[in-house]
Amino acid sequence: MPFDDKNVEPVPRIKKSTGIPRSFMMEVKDPTTKGAMLTSTGKYAIPTISAEAYARGKKEKPPFLPEEPSSSSSSDDPIPEEFLCLLCKALMTDAVVIPCCGNSYCDE
């Protein structure tokens, strides 16, 4: 059977650029370029978006690195006056507005 012959190299599968506008494609000379597709003119091209992505590469942090502290830490930032209860001077929980004076207080 001819499919069992180990001396025959497999033919690379060539993708066609059907459906992608030519203005989005950039010609390449080497058909082995990553993402290269065969155009209707018989030349090889890659999408310009893919070319930019391959050039930039993926920037991902390894999962084992410790996280950097966030720039907004709650201990450094004071709580604004309008969020503090006028009675207990703490951060309001379940705040209610009193209709007679329009002030806000904790619901407790």
GUSENU-385546 format. One record per residue: residue number from 1; residue in one letter; x negated, y, z of N, C-alpha, C in turn. Coordinates in Angstrom, 3 decimals, m for minus. Each point is the difference from the previous one (the first is absolute). Layout:
! GUSENU-385546
+-----+----+----------+----------+----------+----------+----------+----------+----------+----------+----------+
|   i | aa |     n.c1 |     n.c2 |     n.c3 |    ca.c1 |    ca.c2 |    ca.c3 |     c.c1 |     c.c2 |     c.c3 |
+-----+----+----------+----------+----------+----------+----------+----------+----------+----------+----------+
| NUM |  A |        X |        Y |        Z |        X |        Y |        Z |        X |        Y |        Z |
...
+-----+----+----------+----------+----------+----------+----------+----------+----------+----------+----------+
END
This chain:
! GUSENU-385546
+-----+----+----------+----------+----------+----------+----------+----------+----------+----------+----------+
|   i | aa |     n.c1 |     n.c2 |     n.c3 |    ca.c1 |    ca.c2 |    ca.c3 |     c.c1 |     c.c2 |     c.c3 |
+-----+----+----------+----------+----------+----------+----------+----------+----------+----------+----------+
|   1 |  M |   m0.832 |   m1.174 |    0.000 |    0.832 |    1.174 |    0.000 |   m0.883 |    1.247 |    0.000 |
|   2 |  P |    0.288 |    1.018 |   m0.798 |   m0.877 |    1.168 |   m0.091 |    0.046 |    0.894 |    1.231 |
|   3 |  F |    1.003 |   m0.106 |    0.847 |    0.111 |    0.863 |    1.177 |   m0.912 |   m0.438 |    1.133 |
|   4 |  D |   m0.497 |   m1.218 |   m0.060 |   m0.849 |   m0.529 |    1.060 |   m1.482 |    0.257 |   m0.247 |
|   5 |  D |   m0.356 |    0.631 |   m1.110 |   m1.392 |    0.231 |   m0.346 |   m0.590 |    1.088 |    0.898 |
|   6 |  K |   m1.056 |   m0.324 |    0.751 |   m0.630 |    0.937 |    0.940 |   m0.930 |    0.980 |   m0.712 |
|   7 |  N |   m0.385 |   m0.273 |   m1.255 |   m0.928 |    0.857 |   m0.726 |    0.688 |    1.219 |   m0.614 |
|   8 |  V |    1.305 |   m0.031 |   m0.094 |    0.734 |    1.096 |   m0.615 |    0.293 |    1.066 |    1.056 |
|   9 |  E |   m0.378 |    1.248 |   m0.315 |    0.276 |    1.095 |    0.927 |    1.450 |    0.439 |   m0.159 |
|  10 |  P |    0.658 |    0.329 |    1.094 |    1.387 |    0.455 |   m0.118 |    0.055 |    1.379 |   m0.668 |
|  11 |  V |    1.005 |    0.199 |   m0.811 |    0.182 |    1.275 |   m0.684 |    0.617 |    0.979 |    0.993 |
|  12 |  P |   m0.612 |    1.184 |    0.166 |    0.572 |    0.959 |    0.957 |    1.358 |    0.493 |   m0.483 |
|  13 |  R |    0.903 |    0.146 |    0.923 |    1.342 |    0.463 |   m0.331 |   m0.046 |    1.516 |   m0.182 |
|  14 |  I |    0.474 |    0.473 |   m1.136 |   m0.052 |    1.421 |   m0.320 |    1.382 |    0.602 |    0.196 |
|  15 |  K |    0.073 |    1.009 |    0.855 |    1.271 |    0.698 |    0.223 |    0.179 |    1.052 |   m1.076 |
|  16 |  K |    1.231 |    0.225 |   m0.382 |    0.306 |    1.031 |   m0.985 |    0.579 |    1.210 |    0.713 |
|  17 |  S |   m0.246 |    1.164 |   m0.569 |    0.426 |    1.250 |    0.632 |    1.405 |    0.407 |   m0.429 |
|  18 |  T |    0.833 |   m0.949 |   m0.290 |    1.354 |    0.284 |   m0.455 |    0.776 |    0.759 |    1.071 |
|  19 |  G |    0.623 |    1.114 |   m0.396 |    0.829 |    0.772 |    0.918 |   m0.719 |    1.115 |    0.723 |
|  20 |  I |   m1.322 |    0.045 |   m0.079 |   m0.753 |    1.070 |    0.661 |   m0.325 |    1.057 |   m1.055 |
|  21 |  P |    0.383 |    1.246 |    0.208 |   m0.289 |    1.047 |   m0.988 |   m1.505 |    0.172 |   m0.216 |
|  22 |  R |   m0.383 |    0.315 |   m1.230 |   m1.423 |    0.166 |   m0.320 |   m0.627 |    1.144 |    0.786 |
|  23 |  S |    0.811 |    0.994 |    0.353 |   m0.543 |    1.131 |    0.757 |   m0.431 |   m0.417 |    1.406 |
|  24 |  F |    0.499 |   m1.131 |    0.485 |   m0.376 |   m0.503 |    1.321 |   m1.175 |   m0.969 |   m0.067 |
|  25 |  M |   m0.492 |   m0.274 |   m1.207 |   m1.056 |   m0.992 |   m0.181 |   m1.328 |    0.684 |   m0.321 |
|  26 |  M |   m1.099 |   m0.660 |    0.399 |   m1.343 |    0.487 |   m0.273 |   m0.763 |   m1.144 |   m0.661 |
|  27 |  E |   m0.565 |    0.260 |   m1.183 |   m0.700 |   m1.048 |   m0.733 |   m1.277 |   m0.413 |    0.714 |
|  28 |  V |   m0.282 |   m1.312 |   m0.068 |   m1.251 |   m0.543 |    0.527 |   m0.633 |   m0.842 |   m1.093 |
|  29 |  K |   m1.320 |   m0.095 |    0.026 |   m0.696 |   m0.768 |   m1.028 |   m0.120 |   m1.470 |    0.382 |
|  30 |  D |   m0.081 |   m0.272 |    1.294 |   m0.213 |   m1.365 |    0.474 |    1.337 |   m0.654 |    0.352 |
|  31 |  P |    0.376 |   m1.079 |   m0.693 |    1.281 |   m0.651 |    0.314 |    0.007 |   m0.708 |    1.352 |
|  32 |  T |   m1.185 |   m0.172 |    0.615 |   m0.041 |   m0.653 |    1.312 |    0.171 |    0.998 |    1.138 |
|  33 |  T |    0.218 |    1.276 |   m0.336 |    0.248 |    1.014 |    1.023 |    1.246 |   m0.385 |    0.782 |
|  34 |  K |   m0.060 |    0.185 |    1.313 |    1.118 |   m0.392 |    0.850 |    1.257 |    0.777 |   m0.386 |
|  35 |  G |    1.079 |   m0.710 |   m0.291 |    1.268 |    0.614 |   m0.362 |    0.129 |    0.346 |   m1.470 |
|  36 |  A |   m0.961 |   m0.423 |   m0.844 |    0.043 |    0.337 |   m1.424 |    1.154 |   m0.720 |   m0.682 |
|  37 |  M |    0.673 |    0.728 |   m0.899 |    1.125 |   m0.549 |   m0.757 |   m0.217 |    0.281 |   m1.477 |
|  38 |  L |    0.571 |   m0.840 |   m0.829 |   m0.102 |    0.147 |   m1.442 |    1.121 |    0.906 |   m0.483 |
|  39 |  T |   m0.366 |    1.068 |   m0.715 |    1.010 |    0.929 |   m0.513 |    0.495 |   m0.472 |   m1.358 |
|  40 |  S |    1.005 |    0.686 |   m0.521 |    0.556 |   m0.377 |   m1.301 |   m0.970 |    0.296 |   m1.139 |
|  41 |  T |   m1.008 |    0.849 |    0.244 |   m0.999 |    0.308 |   m1.025 |   m1.145 |   m1.005 |    0.002 |
|  42 |  G |   m0.009 |   m0.927 |    0.952 |   m1.041 |   m1.016 |    0.072 |   m1.174 |    0.391 |    0.872 |
|  43 |  K |    0.087 |    1.129 |    0.673 |   m1.068 |    0.438 |    0.899 |    0.402 |   m0.302 |    1.439 |
|  44 |  Y |   m0.987 |   m0.001 |    0.876 |    0.262 |   m0.254 |    1.411 |    0.108 |    1.317 |    0.751 |
|  45 |  A |    0.924 |    0.043 |    0.950 |    0.210 |    1.209 |    0.794 |    0.484 |   m0.396 |    1.384 |
|  46 |  I |   m0.199 |    0.910 |    0.947 |    0.523 |   m0.201 |    1.351 |    0.839 |    1.216 |    0.359 |
|  47 |  P |    1.006 |   m0.182 |    0.840 |    0.786 |    1.158 |    0.448 |   m0.895 |    0.964 |    0.774 |
|  48 |  T |    0.166 |    1.303 |   m0.226 |   m0.858 |    0.990 |    0.667 |    0.185 |   m0.032 |    1.508 |
|  49 |  I |    1.201 |   m0.294 |    0.452 |    0.237 |   m0.087 |    1.443 |   m0.807 |   m1.147 |    0.593 |
|  50 |  S |   m0.047 |   m1.130 |   m0.707 |   m0.782 |   m1.143 |    0.476 |   m1.485 |    0.327 |   m0.001 |
|  51 |  A |   m0.467 |    0.723 |   m1.023 |   m1.420 |    0.353 |   m0.068 |   m0.395 |    0.854 |    1.194 |
|  52 |  E |    0.858 |    0.955 |    0.366 |   m0.286 |    0.840 |    1.163 |   m0.001 |   m0.828 |    1.279 |
|  53 |  A |    0.922 |   m0.938 |    0.098 |    0.087 |   m0.834 |    1.201 |   m1.209 |   m0.918 |    0.119 |
|  54 |  Y |   m0.442 |   m0.593 |   m1.118 |   m1.173 |   m0.869 |    0.043 |   m1.248 |    0.806 |    0.356 |
|  55 |  A |   m0.089 |    1.241 |   m0.487 |   m1.171 |    0.831 |    0.281 |   m0.042 |    0.420 |    1.464 |
|  56 |  R |    1.155 |    0.325 |    0.557 |    0.072 |    0.460 |    1.384 |   m0.160 |   m1.159 |    0.981 |
|  57 |  G |    0.605 |   m1.119 |   m0.285 |   m0.065 |   m1.148 |    0.893 |    0.961 |    0.136 |    1.161 |
|  58 |  K |    0.105 |   m1.054 |    0.771 |    0.918 |   m0.016 |    1.131 |   m0.752 |    0.407 |    1.256 |
|  59 |  K |    0.565 |    0.940 |    0.721 |   m0.616 |    0.459 |    1.240 |    0.855 |   m0.488 |    1.160 |
|  60 |  E |   m0.450 |   m1.058 |    0.605 |    0.762 |   m0.582 |    1.107 |   m0.932 |   m0.234 |    1.176 |
|  61 |  K |    0.478 |    0.326 |    1.174 |   m0.799 |   m0.213 |    1.199 |    0.113 |   m1.461 |    0.417 |
|  62 |  P |   m1.104 |   m0.586 |    0.450 |    0.077 |   m1.365 |    0.512 |    0.872 |   m0.051 |    1.250 |
|  63 |  P |    0.744 |   m1.084 |    0.190 |    0.929 |   m0.060 |    1.131 |   m0.671 |   m0.094 |    1.361 |
|  64 |  F |   m1.272 |   m0.345 |    0.048 |   m0.660 |   m0.185 |    1.288 |   m0.619 |    1.277 |    0.559 |
|  65 |  L |    0.001 |    1.103 |   m0.763 |   m0.549 |    1.253 |    0.518 |    0.968 |    0.630 |    0.990 |
|  66 |  P |   m0.514 |    0.604 |    1.071 |    0.908 |    0.659 |    0.953 |    0.641 |    1.223 |   m0.640 |
|  67 |  E |    1.213 |    0.289 |    0.415 |    0.726 |    1.138 |   m0.555 |   m0.588 |    1.301 |    0.527 |
|  68 |  E |    0.004 |    1.002 |   m0.877 |   m0.460 |    1.316 |    0.410 |    1.104 |    0.667 |    0.803 |
|  69 |  P |   m0.364 |    0.760 |    1.024 |    1.055 |    0.681 |    0.764 |    0.710 |    1.023 |   m0.878 |
|  70 |  S |    1.293 |    0.105 |    0.175 |    0.771 |    0.933 |   m0.815 |   m0.333 |    1.431 |    0.392 |
|  71 |  S |    0.177 |    0.910 |   m0.954 |   m0.352 |    1.395 |    0.248 |    0.984 |    0.676 |    0.948 |
|  72 |  S |    1.221 |   m0.509 |    0.072 |    0.990 |    0.607 |    0.897 |    0.177 |   m0.896 |    1.223 |
|  73 |  S |   m0.649 |    0.358 |    1.087 |    0.145 |   m0.776 |    1.226 |    0.965 |    0.723 |    0.923 |
|  74 |  S |    0.868 |   m0.760 |    0.649 |    1.065 |    0.600 |    0.800 |   m0.524 |    0.649 |    1.279 |
|  75 |  S |   m1.155 |   m0.425 |    0.514 |   m0.500 |    0.573 |    1.246 |   m0.546 |    1.416 |   m0.211 |
|  76 |  D |   m0.476 |    0.322 |   m1.197 |   m0.554 |    1.324 |   m0.258 |    1.072 |    1.029 |   m0.328 |
|  77 |  D |    1.084 |   m0.418 |   m0.635 |    1.038 |    0.929 |   m0.424 |    1.010 |    0.211 |    1.122 |
|  78 |  P |    0.205 |    1.244 |    0.413 |    1.019 |    0.248 |    1.029 |    1.400 |   m0.122 |   m0.606 |
|  79 |  I |    0.962 |   m0.363 |    0.831 |    1.386 |   m0.127 |   m0.446 |    0.589 |    1.399 |   m0.105 |
|  80 |  P |    0.628 |    0.333 |   m1.137 |    0.594 |    1.336 |   m0.146 |    1.074 |    0.249 |    1.062 |
|  81 |  E |    0.147 |    1.255 |    0.400 |    0.945 |    0.393 |    1.057 |    1.429 |   m0.422 |   m0.312 |
|  82 |  E |    0.409 |    0.076 |   m1.275 |    1.393 |   m0.309 |   m0.334 |    0.335 |   m1.483 |    0.149 |
|  83 |  F |   m1.029 |   m0.863 |    0.149 |    0.242 |   m1.425 |    0.212 |   m0.019 |   m0.382 |    1.478 |
|  84 |  L |   m0.315 |    0.940 |    0.878 |   m0.054 |   m0.280 |    1.434 |    1.335 |    0.344 |    0.654 |
|  85 |  C |    0.415 |   m0.848 |    0.927 |    1.227 |    0.240 |    0.756 |   m0.246 |    1.155 |    0.974 |
|  86 |  L |    0.971 |    0.908 |    0.113 |   m0.145 |    1.147 |    0.903 |    0.098 |   m0.405 |    1.466 |
|  87 |  L |    0.611 |   m1.157 |    0.291 |    0.158 |   m0.439 |    1.389 |   m1.175 |   m0.848 |    0.476 |
|  88 |  C |   m0.336 |   m1.072 |   m0.763 |   m1.050 |   m0.919 |    0.467 |   m1.371 |    0.284 |   m0.624 |
|  89 |  K |   m0.092 |    0.902 |   m0.963 |   m1.246 |    0.409 |   m0.660 |   m0.697 |   m1.138 |   m0.748 |
|  90 |  A |    0.709 |   m1.083 |   m0.297 |   m0.544 |   m1.122 |   m0.765 |    0.610 |    0.019 |   m1.406 |
|  91 |  L |   m0.512 |   m0.859 |   m0.856 |    0.536 |   m0.122 |   m1.349 |    1.448 |   m0.458 |    0.077 |
|  92 |  M |    0.886 |    0.703 |   m0.708 |    1.436 |   m0.312 |    0.084 |    0.297 |   m1.370 |   m0.593 |
|  93 |  T |    0.839 |   m0.764 |    0.714 |    0.500 |   m1.274 |   m0.505 |    1.510 |    0.113 |   m0.093 |
|  94 |  D |    0.559 |   m0.425 |   m1.113 |    1.444 |    0.108 |   m0.247 |    0.474 |    1.425 |    0.278 |
|  95 |  A |   m0.629 |    0.958 |   m0.651 |    0.284 |    1.415 |    0.248 |    1.434 |    0.361 |   m0.357 |
|  96 |  V |    0.587 |    0.877 |    0.808 |    1.346 |    0.523 |   m0.240 |   m0.059 |    1.518 |    0.079 |
|  97 |  V |    0.847 |    0.660 |   m0.781 |    0.096 |    1.458 |    0.018 |    1.208 |    0.376 |    0.839 |
|  98 |  I |   m0.210 |    0.860 |    0.983 |    1.085 |    0.463 |    0.865 |    0.726 |    1.129 |   m0.743 |
|  99 |  P |    1.332 |   m0.142 |   m0.207 |    0.716 |    0.979 |   m0.823 |    0.079 |    1.402 |    0.614 |
| 100 |  C |   m0.032 |    0.130 |    1.311 |    0.178 |    1.325 |    0.606 |   m1.193 |    0.916 |   m0.247 |
| 101 |  C |   m1.239 |   m0.545 |    0.080 |   m1.182 |    0.852 |   m0.141 |   m0.845 |   m0.349 |   m1.225 |
| 102 |  G |    0.242 |   m1.165 |   m0.618 |   m0.756 |   m0.410 |   m1.182 |   m1.357 |   m0.591 |    0.309 |
| 103 |  N |   m0.310 |   m0.270 |    1.269 |   m1.273 |   m0.610 |    0.370 |    0.081 |   m1.516 |   m0.144 |
| 104 |  S |   m1.173 |   m0.633 |   m0.201 |   m0.072 |   m1.456 |   m0.101 |   m0.604 |   m0.562 |    1.276 |
| 105 |  Y |    0.553 |   m1.121 |    0.455 |   m0.480 |   m0.689 |    1.201 |   m0.010 |   m1.493 |   m0.260 |
| 106 |  C |   m0.707 |   m0.741 |    0.871 |    0.052 |   m1.458 |   m0.057 |    1.413 |   m0.456 |    0.326 |
| 107 |  D |    0.367 |   m1.151 |   m0.494 |    1.341 |   m0.535 |    0.233 |    0.132 |   m0.582 |    1.407 |
| 108 |  E |   m1.076 |   m0.099 |    0.730 |    0.041 |   m0.654 |    1.317 |    0.485 |    0.915 |    1.089 |
+-----+----+----------+----------+----------+----------+----------+----------+----------+----------+----------+
END
